[in-house]
Amino acid sequence: MEKIETCETMMNTHRSSSSLWLNCRPDIQRRINALLNYQAEYFRLRVEFYRELQQLQYVYSSQFEQILERRRKIIDGSCEPTELEKVINWSNISNLSLDHSNIQSNLFDKGVPDFWQTVLKNLDSYDYPLQSRDKICLKYLMDIRCILNPPNSQTTNFTLEFHFLPSNPFFTQTILTKSYSIRFELDESNPYRSYDGPEVDRCYGCLITWNPDHNLTIRKRTKRLRNKTTGQIRFVQVEEPIKSFFDFFSPPVIPIDGISEMTDEDQIRLEADIEFGLLLKQHVLPRAILYYTGEALPIYDGEKEDDELTSSDSSRELL
């Protein structure tokens, strides 16, 4: 075995269940010790598996990018598809929800209008729903990219880039970013704890430089104030936060001591943030056209819904 744990170590790291086996006969205890050691060895091997998986994903990323670059050019209208690229077997498309009359009216438009806005709108995320004002801004969204950084022995990270047209009147940046740090390592202080794969332990947004009166995350209103001494009334303008898709770029800050130090509300926000970021990376960006057409959207229908949710949850494990 890679690492043999002593009975004393097991008692220190597994106290919650120690009473179940420490009172057994010595020969039974030795067998349980061996089984726990094999469990820890199994988890360590899973760590190596995920490291290799991340390395393999990074190796293939350049080849995936070639396909995505071709997709990008067709969407933004910088090139037209070849005759071969335009051939498709429509009989294989079972859940296409596009309005064909709208397609006909857009035949002469450049590229695919409102592609990414439509993708995000079809997602209809509970945690980051598109507000009416958001949709106007997202008309200027030209691309969403996932940039993978080379993994090391303990961590890897990726960045989601949202590319906007320079003519976007809402903020000055043309690229908004959201980065996630992922750790592989097993907690060696308790190697028997269940290991479900890599975990996101940090996420970083970006500061959006909003143009005057275009901030989609706040609402301005006039508040009436009365001076308690003089009784004089004055009016001041105050800013109130409102829900916006662009809250995605302002995640809760994780304290140095870890997630356990966060408030319950911030922990819920962080969990939702991580789930949405992984959804974009793992499912939406590789299958963007299927989210645009509606083909990739879940079907909420009894038993089939349960099957899809189970499949989605299990695939989320593989970052």
VEXDREN-2710 file (C-alpha; in Angstrom, 1 decimal):
% VEXDREN-2710
k/r/px/py/pz
1/MET/0.0/0.0/0.0
2/GLU/1.1/3.6/-0.6
3/LYS/0.6/4.7/3.0
4/ILE/-0.3/2.5/6.0
5/GLU/-2.2/4.3/8.7
6/THR/-1.9/3.3/12.4
7/CYS/-4.8/2.5/14.7
8/GLU/-4.0/5.7/16.6
9/THR/-4.2/7.8/13.4
10/MET/-7.5/6.2/12.6
11/MET/-8.9/7.0/16.1
12/ASN/-7.9/10.7/15.6
13/THR/-9.3/11.0/12.2
14/HIS/-12.4/8.8/12.4
15/ARG/-13.6/9.4/16.0
16/SER/-17.3/9.7/15.0
17/SER/-17.5/6.0/14.1
18/SER/-14.6/4.6/16.2
19/SER/-17.0/3.2/18.7
20/LEU/-18.4/0.9/16.1
21/TRP/-15.2/-1.1/15.7
22/LEU/-12.7/-0.2/18.5
23/ASN/-14.6/-2.6/20.9
24/CYS/-14.3/-5.5/18.4
25/ARG/-12.0/-8.4/18.9
26/PRO/-8.3/-7.5/18.0
27/ASP/-8.4/-9.7/14.9
28/ILE/-11.6/-7.9/13.6
29/GLN/-10.0/-4.5/14.3
30/ARG/-6.9/-5.5/12.2
31/ARG/-9.2/-6.4/9.3
32/ILE/-11.1/-3.2/9.6
33/ASN/-7.8/-1.3/9.7
34/ALA/-6.8/-2.9/6.5
35/LEU/-10.1/-2.1/4.8
36/LEU/-9.8/1.5/5.9
37/ASN/-6.3/1.7/4.5
38/TYR/-7.5/0.2/1.2
39/GLN/-10.3/2.8/1.2
40/ALA/-7.7/5.6/1.6
41/GLU/-5.6/4.1/-1.2
42/TYR/-8.6/4.0/-3.5
43/PHE/-9.3/7.7/-2.9
44/ARG/-5.6/8.6/-3.5
45/LEU/-5.8/6.7/-6.8
46/ARG/-8.9/8.7/-7.7
47/VAL/-6.9/11.9/-7.1
48/GLU/-4.4/10.7/-9.7
49/PHE/-7.1/9.8/-12.1
50/TYR/-8.6/13.3/-12.0
51/ARG/-5.1/14.9/-12.4
52/GLU/-4.6/12.8/-15.5
53/LEU/-8.1/13.6/-16.7
54/GLN/-7.4/17.4/-16.4
55/GLN/-4.1/17.0/-18.2
56/LEU/-5.8/15.2/-21.0
57/GLN/-8.5/17.8/-21.3
58/TYR/-5.8/20.5/-21.5
59/VAL/-3.9/18.6/-24.2
60/TYR/-7.1/18.4/-26.3
61/SER/-8.1/22.0/-25.6
62/SER/-6.2/23.4/-28.7
63/GLN/-8.1/21.0/-31.0
64/PHE/-11.4/21.9/-29.4
65/GLU/-10.5/25.6/-29.9
66/GLN/-10.1/25.1/-33.6
67/ILE/-13.7/23.9/-33.8
68/LEU/-15.0/26.7/-31.5
69/GLU/-13.1/29.3/-33.6
70/ARG/-15.0/28.2/-36.7
71/ARG/-18.2/28.3/-34.8
72/ARG/-17.3/31.8/-33.5
73/LYS/-16.8/33.1/-37.1
74/ILE/-20.1/31.8/-38.3
75/ILE/-21.9/33.3/-35.3
76/ASP/-20.4/36.8/-35.7
77/GLY/-20.7/36.8/-39.4
78/SER/-17.0/37.1/-40.3
79/CYS/-17.3/34.0/-42.5
80/GLU/-20.1/31.9/-44.1
81/PRO/-20.3/28.1/-43.9
82/THR/-19.2/26.0/-46.8
83/GLU/-21.7/24.0/-48.8
84/LEU/-20.6/20.8/-47.0
85/GLU/-20.9/22.5/-43.6
86/LYS/-24.5/23.5/-44.4
87/VAL/-25.7/19.9/-44.9
88/ILE/-27.5/18.5/-41.9
89/ASN/-29.9/15.6/-41.3
90/TRP/-32.9/17.3/-39.8
91/SER/-34.5/14.0/-39.0
92/ASN/-32.0/13.6/-36.2
93/ILE/-33.2/16.9/-34.6
94/SER/-36.0/15.8/-32.3
95/ASN/-36.7/18.8/-30.1
96/LEU/-35.9/21.8/-32.3
97/SER/-37.8/24.8/-31.0
98/LEU/-36.8/27.6/-33.4
99/ASP/-39.4/29.7/-35.0
100/HIS/-38.9/29.1/-38.8
101/SER/-40.7/32.2/-39.8
102/ASN/-38.2/34.2/-37.8
103/ILE/-35.3/32.3/-39.5
104/GLN/-36.7/33.3/-42.9
105/SER/-36.8/36.9/-41.9
106/ASN/-33.2/36.8/-40.7
107/LEU/-31.8/35.1/-43.8
108/PHE/-29.9/38.2/-44.9
109/ASP/-28.6/39.2/-41.5
110/LYS/-25.0/38.9/-40.7
111/GLY/-24.1/35.9/-38.7
112/VAL/-26.6/34.6/-36.1
113/PRO/-28.2/37.6/-34.4
114/ASP/-28.6/37.5/-30.6
115/PHE/-27.0/34.0/-30.4
116/TRP/-25.5/34.2/-26.9
117/GLN/-28.4/36.2/-25.5
118/THR/-30.7/33.5/-26.7
119/VAL/-28.5/30.8/-25.2
120/LEU/-28.5/32.5/-21.8
121/LYS/-32.2/33.2/-22.0
122/ASN/-33.0/29.6/-22.8
123/LEU/-31.0/28.5/-19.7
124/ASP/-33.4/30.5/-17.6
125/SER/-31.2/30.1/-14.6
126/TYR/-33.0/30.5/-11.3
127/ASP/-29.9/32.0/-9.6
128/TYR/-29.0/34.3/-12.5
129/PRO/-32.2/35.0/-14.5
130/LEU/-32.1/37.5/-17.3
131/GLN/-33.9/40.7/-16.4
132/SER/-35.4/42.8/-19.2
133/ARG/-32.6/45.4/-18.9
134/ASP/-30.0/42.6/-18.9
135/LYS/-31.3/41.4/-22.3
136/ILE/-30.7/44.8/-23.9
137/CYS/-27.1/44.7/-22.8
138/LEU/-26.6/41.1/-23.8
139/LYS/-27.4/41.9/-27.4
140/TYR/-23.9/43.2/-27.4
141/LEU/-22.5/39.9/-26.2
142/MET/-20.5/38.3/-29.1
143/ASP/-18.9/35.3/-27.5
144/ILE/-18.3/33.3/-24.3
145/ARG/-15.1/31.4/-24.0
146/CYS/-13.5/29.0/-21.5
147/ILE/-9.8/29.4/-21.1
148/LEU/-8.0/26.4/-19.5
149/ASN/-4.7/26.9/-17.7
150/PRO/-2.1/24.2/-17.4
151/PRO/-2.9/22.0/-14.4
152/ASN/-0.3/21.3/-11.7
153/SER/-0.1/18.5/-9.2
154/GLN/-2.5/20.0/-6.8
155/THR/-4.8/22.5/-8.6
156/THR/-6.0/23.8/-11.9
157/ASN/-8.1/26.7/-12.9
158/PHE/-10.2/28.1/-15.7
159/THR/-11.5/31.5/-16.8
160/LEU/-14.8/32.3/-18.4
161/GLU/-14.6/35.2/-20.8
162/PHE/-17.6/37.2/-21.9
163/HIS/-16.7/39.2/-25.1
164/PHE/-18.8/42.3/-25.9
165/LEU/-18.9/44.7/-28.8
166/PRO/-17.0/47.9/-28.3
167/SER/-20.2/49.8/-29.1
168/ASN/-21.8/48.4/-25.9
169/PRO/-23.1/51.5/-24.1
170/PHE/-23.5/49.9/-20.6
171/PHE/-19.8/49.5/-19.5
172/THR/-16.4/50.3/-20.8
173/GLN/-14.8/46.8/-20.9
174/THR/-15.1/44.6/-23.9
175/ILE/-14.3/41.5/-21.9
176/LEU/-15.7/40.4/-18.5
177/THR/-14.1/37.5/-16.7
178/LYS/-14.9/35.0/-14.1
179/SER/-12.2/32.6/-12.8
180/TYR/-12.4/29.4/-10.8
181/SER/-9.7/27.5/-8.9
182/ILE/-10.0/23.8/-8.6
183/ARG/-8.1/21.6/-6.1
184/PHE/-7.5/17.9/-6.5
185/GLU/-5.7/16.8/-3.3
186/LEU/-7.2/14.5/-0.7
187/ASP/-7.4/15.7/2.8
188/GLU/-4.6/13.6/4.3
189/SER/-5.7/14.6/7.9
190/ASN/-8.7/12.4/7.2
191/PRO/-7.9/10.2/4.2
192/TYR/-11.0/8.1/4.8
193/ARG/-13.4/10.9/4.1
194/SER/-15.4/10.3/0.9
195/TYR/-13.6/11.8/-2.1
196/ASP/-16.0/12.8/-4.9
197/GLY/-13.5/14.4/-7.2
198/PRO/-12.0/17.9/-7.7
199/GLU/-13.7/20.8/-5.9
200/VAL/-13.9/24.4/-6.7
201/ASP/-12.4/26.2/-3.7
202/ARG/-12.0/29.8/-5.1
203/CYS/-13.8/32.0/-7.6
204/TYR/-13.0/35.5/-8.7
205/GLY/-15.1/38.0/-10.6
206/CYS/-14.2/41.3/-12.1
207/LEU/-15.0/44.9/-11.4
208/ILE/-17.4/46.3/-14.1
209/THR/-16.8/49.9/-15.0
210/TRP/-20.4/51.0/-15.7
211/ASN/-21.1/54.1/-17.8
212/PRO/-23.1/56.8/-16.0
213/ASP/-26.8/55.8/-15.4
214/HIS/-26.2/52.4/-17.0
215/ASN/-25.5/50.2/-14.0
216/LEU/-27.8/47.2/-14.3
217/THR/-27.2/46.0/-10.7
218/ILE/-28.6/49.1/-8.9
219/ARG/-31.7/51.3/-9.0
220/LYS/-31.7/54.9/-8.1
221/ARG/-34.6/56.5/-6.3
222/THR/-35.3/59.7/-4.5
223/LYS/-35.7/59.5/-0.8
224/ARG/-37.4/62.1/1.4
225/LEU/-35.6/63.1/4.6
226/ARG/-36.8/65.3/7.4
227/ASN/-34.4/67.1/9.8
228/LYS/-35.5/66.1/13.4
229/THR/-34.4/69.5/14.8
230/THR/-35.6/72.0/12.2
231/GLY/-38.3/69.9/10.5
232/GLN/-36.8/70.9/7.1
233/ILE/-37.4/68.4/4.3
234/ARG/-34.8/67.6/1.7
235/PHE/-34.6/65.0/-1.0
236/VAL/-31.6/62.8/-1.7
237/GLN/-30.9/60.2/-4.3
238/VAL/-30.0/56.7/-3.0
239/GLU/-28.9/53.6/-4.8
240/GLU/-30.5/50.2/-4.1
241/PRO/-29.2/46.8/-5.3
242/ILE/-31.5/45.0/-7.7
243/LYS/-31.2/41.5/-9.1
244/SER/-29.3/41.2/-12.4
245/PHE/-27.5/38.6/-14.4
246/PHE/-24.3/40.7/-14.0
247/ASP/-24.3/39.8/-10.3
248/PHE/-22.5/36.7/-11.6
249/PHE/-19.3/38.8/-11.8
250/SER/-19.4/39.8/-8.1
251/PRO/-19.3/36.5/-6.2
252/PRO/-19.1/36.4/-2.4
253/VAL/-15.6/36.6/-1.0
254/ILE/-14.2/33.4/0.5
255/PRO/-12.4/34.2/3.8
256/ILE/-8.8/33.0/4.3
257/ASP/-10.0/30.5/6.8
258/GLY/-12.3/28.9/4.2
259/ILE/-15.9/28.6/3.3
260/SER/-16.9/27.5/6.8
261/GLU/-16.4/31.1/8.0
262/MET/-18.9/32.5/5.5
263/THR/-22.5/33.3/6.4
264/ASP/-25.2/30.9/5.4
265/GLU/-26.5/33.4/2.8
266/ASP/-23.1/33.8/1.2
267/GLN/-22.5/30.0/1.2
268/ILE/-25.8/29.6/-0.7
269/ARG/-24.7/32.3/-3.2
270/LEU/-21.3/30.7/-3.6
271/GLU/-22.8/27.2/-4.2
272/ALA/-25.1/28.7/-6.9
273/ASP/-22.3/30.6/-8.4
274/ILE/-20.1/27.5/-8.7
275/GLU/-22.9/25.4/-10.1
276/PHE/-23.7/28.0/-12.8
277/GLY/-20.0/28.4/-13.7
278/LEU/-19.5/24.7/-14.1
279/LEU/-22.8/24.5/-16.1
280/LEU/-21.4/27.0/-18.6
281/LYS/-18.0/25.3/-18.8
282/GLN/-19.1/21.6/-19.0
283/HIS/-22.4/21.8/-20.8
284/VAL/-23.4/25.1/-22.4
285/LEU/-20.2/26.3/-24.1
286/PRO/-19.4/22.9/-25.7
287/ARG/-23.0/22.6/-26.9
288/ALA/-24.0/26.2/-27.4
289/ILE/-25.9/25.6/-30.7
290/LEU/-28.0/23.0/-28.9
291/TYR/-28.9/25.4/-26.2
292/TYR/-29.7/28.0/-28.8
293/THR/-32.1/25.7/-30.6
294/GLY/-33.5/24.3/-27.4
295/GLU/-32.3/20.7/-28.2
296/ALA/-30.1/20.6/-25.0
297/LEU/-32.8/21.9/-22.6
298/PRO/-34.1/19.4/-20.1
299/ILE/-37.5/17.9/-20.5
300/TYR/-39.4/18.1/-17.3
301/ASP/-41.5/15.1/-17.6
302/GLY/-41.8/12.6/-14.8
303/GLU/-39.4/9.7/-14.9
304/LYS/-37.4/11.1/-17.8
305/GLU/-36.8/14.2/-15.8
306/ASP/-35.3/12.1/-13.0
307/ASP/-33.0/10.3/-15.4
308/GLU/-31.7/13.5/-16.9
309/LEU/-31.0/15.1/-13.6
310/THR/-29.1/12.0/-12.4
311/SER/-27.0/12.0/-15.6
312/SER/-26.3/15.7/-15.2
313/ASP/-25.3/15.4/-11.6
314/SER/-22.9/12.5/-12.3
315/SER/-21.3/14.2/-15.2
316/ARG/-20.8/17.4/-13.1
317/GLU/-18.2/15.4/-11.1
318/LEU/-15.8/15.3/-14.0
319/LEU/-14.5/18.8/-14.2
END
